[in-house]
Amino acid sequence: METYYKPKDLPKFAEISEGAPELAQKFFDYYTAVFTEGELTQREKSLIALAVAHAVQCPYCIDAYTQDCLEKGSNVSEMTEAIHVATAIRGGASLVHGVQMRNVAGKISL
Amino acid sequence: MSNLQAAEDLSSNLFQIPALETFRENLDNNGLDLSRTHCTTLQVNVGMLCNQSCKHCHLDAGPSRKEIMSEKTMTDVLELAARFNFQTIDITGGAPEMNPHIQTLISELAPLCKTLILRSNLTAIAEKKQEPLLQLLSDKKVTIVASLPSFNEAQSETQRGKNSFATSITTLKKLNSLGYGLPDTGLELNLVSNPTGAFLPSSQEQTEKRFRQMLARKWGLSFNNLYTFANVPLGRFLTWLKNTGNLEDYVLKLAANFNSCSLDGLMCRSLISVSWDGYLFDCDFNQALNLYMGGRKKHISDLHVLPGPHDSIAVSEHCYTCTAGSGFT
């Protein structure tokens, strides 16, 4: 296998149903419901999905939600800002654990 | 070989994509009919000359193009418009503002139809010398349909070229100051947002809502309606799709989003399109392929009866653009 990730594999996602159809059905129904317009617009949900896709570093999701964001009317500046939000939270999550480091260091230091 | 046969041969080979069903096959296999209804709209392309070279242009219009409608052909258009009772006459280009006879055409067409439309890129009309044209449009209550792909400067200029955005905003402010896009003035200003790449347009309703909020908030601008249209894979956009390796995926995406419900509202069913040299087409896109009205080459001066219900429409694979999603009207 020359690479683990192939763009042509993305449309095969639905085939995952073959292993456990009932669970897959529940998942895809839930997924569809999540992205339906609610208090948030579909465009806003797509931007959140793009940011999360970068946080979880999923190439399939990045490909799919880049296209989806553009087709929902977002521009590259907005999409970049969304990724910065994910980056800030991800980086912040590391940095805030510095408090634990400081607690431990404080406890055992003179 | 007849023109009709030539058109059909062309349609079977347009994009050379093996996985793509031809548009005609798609209609036939689904038992669908795409034929004409009553003709209500005359679309007039007054030339390929344009001050911009937009990357999505299906006609490859630009500053170096020489083809513009002559006074003689305009006379033929006026005679046609006087003979038949069109509800709407739609002037397009290129940049129609750059045709030297455009003011005469507008003045004489305005009384001949209920709605006269001028399609503007918002920059050709921005020049000082065009102020009399702006006043004429306002006096004749000509509806303006203006291109504005995005309210984001960088995104808009990737499609329409450097420095086009600020000029467009200035023109929109000027149009608003004349009463265009404002309530109860009778001066209609509609925007068109095409995607800035090889992807489908966003929902028209959502995009209109967002443009209305953002244009008002950022620049205090108003408009009446906004339309979202997919880019047609012809002309300069086709070249870009080929050069960037996007052609197959884009065309297959258009075909995968084929919506049979869009057929009823397609503009080609009720419109005739006249090219800069006076030939007749079922739509402006077919001009890019020399795909003549009903598959037969005919000049406007030879048109004695308008095409009517059940008459055929020349189609090819680019027609998947107008039937993708909610369609193209």
Interface residues (C-beta under 8 A of the other chain):
Chain A: T41 Q42 R43 Q67 L70 E71 K72 G73 N75 V76 S77 E78
Chain B: S150 N152 A154 Q155 P195 T196 G197 F199 L200 P201 S202 S203 Q206 T207 R210
